[in-house]
Amino acid sequence: MTDPTVPAQPAIAATTEAIWQLLDRELRRVVPGVKVNACPPDRVRQEAGGRQINLFLFEIAEDAHLRAAAREALPAPLALSLRYLLSVYGDDGDRADLSAHQVLSEAMRVLHENAVLPVGATGTDAAATPPLHIVLQPMSLDEMSKLWGSWNSPYRLSVVYDVSPVLLGRRG
């Protein structure tokens, strides 16, 4: 339940915050000491050391599934699909990155078990907003390497999730 005295966050920020809070809450219970970040990949290790997982919003697109349906409502909200890179960092130093694998396994489990996120988690109006769907998206090693190369950051074990629909409408 959201506090009506606190202004609602814009939808994109609220979505990122909701996923970050979900991961932070659930991972703390099963992977003590893990830090959840939501920053650009080149800044993750500047934030802290040890086991970390980073949720980075790297692409926003119009949600194709809702584009036609939204045209019936005037004014139609803009339905978006947010694409997040989930990358992990272990505390194993030069050894096998097993702690990073553990963090990624648990994070993927959490997102799978919470693949439909209630809109109340994002602080938006539940009556006017459908739940968010969190979907693991396949990405080839070539595509992933291009992403990491565009940030001039060394490749890290990562997966990609699409989150939709995120609705943007007029502010009341």
C-alpha positions as MATLAB code, in Angstrom:
seq = 'MTDPTVPAQPAIAATTEAIWQLLDRELRRVVPGVKVNACPPDRVRQEAGGRQINLFLFEIAEDAHLRAAAREALPAPLALSLRYLLSVYGDDGDRADLSAHQVLSEAMRVLHENAVLPVGATGTDAAATPPLHIVLQPMSLDEMSKLWGSWNSPYRLSVVYDVSPVLLGRRG';
ca = [
       0.000    0.000    0.000;
       1.411    3.375   -0.947;
       1.300    6.424    1.284;
      -1.087    8.969   -0.327;
       0.854   11.858    1.216;
       4.004   10.899   -0.719;
       3.948   11.883   -4.401;
       4.177    8.910   -6.757;
       7.489    8.426   -8.549;
       7.472    8.628  -12.312;
       6.743    5.185  -13.769;
      10.226    4.328  -15.037;
      11.929    5.236  -11.759;
       9.208    3.462   -9.764;
       9.670    0.284  -11.812;
      13.437    0.249  -11.313;
      12.960    0.917   -7.601;
      10.412   -1.900   -7.245;
      12.696   -4.465   -8.897;
      15.702   -3.225   -6.921;
      13.761   -3.530   -3.642;
      12.514   -7.015   -4.561;
      16.049   -8.228   -5.306;
      17.521   -6.522   -2.246;
      14.881   -7.929    0.128;
      14.935  -11.477   -1.202;
      18.688  -11.829   -1.791;
      19.577  -10.578    1.702;
      17.714  -13.578    3.111;
      19.637  -16.205    1.123;
      22.963  -14.545    0.206;
      24.203  -12.622    3.260;
      26.333   -9.599    2.457;
      25.265   -9.209   -1.171;
      24.884   -5.618   -2.356;
      22.257   -4.721   -4.949;
      23.107   -1.761   -7.192;
      21.289    0.071   -9.964;
      24.070    1.987  -11.675;
      25.921    2.001  -14.998;
      28.196   -1.047  -15.445;
      31.372    1.042  -15.408;
      30.533    2.341  -11.912;
      29.573   -0.893  -10.129;
      32.942   -1.653   -8.584;
      33.388    1.996   -7.616;
      30.308    1.681   -5.400;
      31.574   -1.255   -3.273;
      33.498   -4.527   -3.330;
      32.412   -8.063   -2.477;
      29.419   -9.882   -3.880;
      27.209   -7.583   -5.899;
      24.420   -7.680   -8.390;
      23.673   -4.739  -10.643;
      20.344   -3.870  -12.237;
      20.975   -1.511  -15.148;
      18.231   -0.076  -17.354;
      19.824    0.067  -20.794;
      16.952    0.227  -23.256;
      13.416    1.586  -23.407;
      11.008    0.753  -26.217;
       7.315    1.097  -26.895;
       5.454   -2.052  -25.837;
       4.296   -3.501  -29.154;
       1.616   -5.684  -27.537;
      -0.219   -2.731  -26.034;
       0.328   -0.230  -28.836;
      -2.877   -1.129  -30.719;
      -5.000   -1.556  -27.586;
      -3.844    1.774  -26.169;
      -5.093    3.651  -29.245;
      -8.683    2.971  -28.165;
      -8.235    5.050  -24.993;
      -7.931    8.793  -25.431;
      -5.560   10.134  -24.400;
      -3.742    6.846  -24.662;
      -0.938    6.210  -22.175;
       2.448    5.411  -23.624;
       3.110    1.714  -22.914;
       6.798    0.929  -22.538;
       8.982   -2.124  -22.261;
      12.079   -1.613  -20.120;
      15.132   -3.757  -20.780;
      17.465   -4.393  -17.841;
      20.923   -5.929  -17.735;
      21.419   -7.958  -14.573;
      25.125   -8.512  -13.967;
      26.945  -10.136  -11.060;
      30.247   -9.659   -9.291;
      31.756  -12.159   -6.904;
      34.165  -11.954   -4.013;
      36.386  -14.814   -5.159;
      39.235  -12.677   -6.476;
      41.229  -14.585   -9.082;
      39.607  -17.936   -8.323;
      36.551  -19.287  -10.082;
      33.701  -16.799   -9.856;
      31.503  -19.210   -7.909;
      30.104  -16.591   -5.559;
      28.923  -14.570   -8.571;
      27.239  -17.692   -9.937;
      25.450  -18.180   -6.606;
      24.196  -14.586   -6.603;
      22.990  -14.858  -10.217;
      21.211  -18.160   -9.522;
      19.345  -16.692   -6.582;
      18.469  -13.461   -8.417;
      17.106  -15.393  -11.397;
      15.055  -17.559   -9.034;
      13.623  -14.454   -7.334;
      12.666  -12.851  -10.655;
      11.166  -16.108  -11.932;
       9.077  -16.546   -8.775;
       7.957  -12.902   -9.023;
       7.484  -12.772  -12.792;
       4.231  -10.858  -12.329;
       4.893   -7.873  -10.096;
       1.791   -6.203   -8.625;
       1.504   -2.546   -9.519;
       1.290   -1.631   -5.842;
       4.974   -2.485   -5.679;
       5.712    0.447   -7.996;
       3.603    2.998   -6.150;
       1.243    3.511   -9.090;
      -2.548    3.496   -9.254;
      -3.563   -0.175   -9.193;
      -6.956    0.493  -10.797;
      -5.401    2.059  -13.897;
      -2.235    0.008  -14.284;
      -1.777   -3.637  -15.285;
       0.776   -5.711  -13.371;
       4.359   -5.730  -14.589;
       5.658   -8.840  -16.323;
       9.330   -9.709  -15.844;
      10.608  -11.921  -18.660;
      14.092  -13.377  -19.164;
      15.275  -12.523  -22.682;
      17.795  -14.566  -24.622;
      20.822  -12.650  -25.812;
      23.703  -14.146  -27.754;
      27.279  -13.827  -26.579;
      27.936  -11.593  -29.596;
      25.083   -9.241  -28.646;
      26.176   -9.235  -25.007;
      29.798   -8.525  -25.971;
      28.676   -5.570  -28.085;
      26.749   -4.170  -25.118;
      29.691   -4.441  -22.755;
      32.044   -3.086  -25.416;
      29.841   -0.018  -25.870;
      30.379    0.782  -22.174;
      34.145    0.177  -22.362;
      33.768   -2.231  -19.449;
      35.120   -5.762  -19.137;
      32.470   -8.377  -19.817;
      30.679   -9.745  -16.741;
      28.318  -12.666  -16.470;
      24.933  -11.128  -17.267;
      21.356  -11.808  -18.243;
      18.711   -9.542  -19.744;
      15.130   -9.052  -18.563;
      12.257   -7.214  -20.218;
       9.767   -5.565  -17.879;
       6.429   -4.415  -19.265;
       4.043   -2.742  -19.515;
       5.202    0.466  -17.898;
       2.539    3.064  -18.602;
       3.227    6.755  -18.958;
       0.206    9.014  -18.962;
      -0.648   12.548  -18.073;
       0.134   13.532  -14.529;
      -2.913   14.556  -12.593;
];
